[in-house]
Amino acid sequence: MHTPAATPAPPYYAVIFTSLRTAEDQGYAETARRMLELARAQPGFLGVESVRDGLGITVSYWESLEAIRAWKENAEHRLAQARAGEWYATFRVRVCRVEREYGF
């Protein structure tokens, strides 16, 4: 069973990655596992939630915009970004500041 990411009290940031995959794997699964491992090791990383049912949505949570920029510029992450055209028919990245959260 998957549970929501345990995030701190706001404010913090969310990066929402929405995508449609291509039919070919071309090393995607292995690279996705490695990117998650790398992201978890990045300073400022707070957690991640991800689902795919045709449309994929991955939300990663970060302490700051600087932490997000550092992740985007990570050398290994940049190599994976360069392969986006092989793995995705289309994608969008949205960066948001989380001002409030609630739930049970």
DAPE-V38799 format. One record per pair of residues at least 24 apart in sequence whose C-alpha atoms are under 8 Angstrom apart, sorted by the first residue. I is the first residue (numbers start at 0). J is the second residue. If there is no record, write none. Layout:
i:I j:J
i:I j:J
//
This chain:
i:3 j:48
i:4 j:45
i:4 j:46
i:4 j:47
i:4 j:48
i:5 j:45
i:5 j:46
i:6 j:45
i:6 j:46
i:6 j:60
i:7 j:45
i:8 j:100
i:9 j:97
i:9 j:98
i:9 j:99
i:9 j:100
i:10 j:96
i:10 j:97
i:10 j:98
i:10 j:99
i:11 j:60
i:11 j:61
i:11 j:62
i:11 j:63
i:11 j:96
i:11 j:97
i:11 j:98
i:12 j:60
i:12 j:61
i:12 j:62
i:12 j:63
i:12 j:64
i:12 j:94
i:12 j:95
i:12 j:96
i:12 j:97
i:13 j:58
i:13 j:59
i:13 j:60
i:13 j:61
i:13 j:94
i:13 j:95
i:13 j:96
i:13 j:97
i:14 j:58
i:14 j:59
i:14 j:60
i:14 j:61
i:14 j:92
i:14 j:93
i:14 j:94
i:14 j:95
i:15 j:56
i:15 j:57
i:15 j:58
i:15 j:59
i:15 j:91
i:15 j:92
i:15 j:93
i:15 j:94
i:15 j:95
i:16 j:55
i:16 j:56
i:16 j:57
i:16 j:58
i:16 j:90
i:16 j:91
i:16 j:92
i:16 j:93
i:17 j:54
i:17 j:55
i:17 j:56
i:17 j:57
i:17 j:90
i:17 j:91
i:17 j:92
i:18 j:54
i:18 j:55
i:18 j:56
i:18 j:87
i:18 j:88
i:18 j:89
i:18 j:90
i:18 j:91
i:19 j:53
i:19 j:54
i:19 j:55
i:19 j:87
i:19 j:88
i:19 j:89
i:19 j:90
i:20 j:53
i:20 j:54
i:20 j:55
i:20 j:86
i:20 j:87
i:20 j:88
i:20 j:89
i:21 j:85
i:21 j:86
i:21 j:87
i:21 j:88
i:22 j:86
i:23 j:85
i:23 j:86
i:24 j:86
i:25 j:85
i:25 j:86
i:27 j:86
i:30 j:79
i:34 j:76
i:38 j:70
i:41 j:66
i:41 j:70
i:42 j:66
i:43 j:67
//
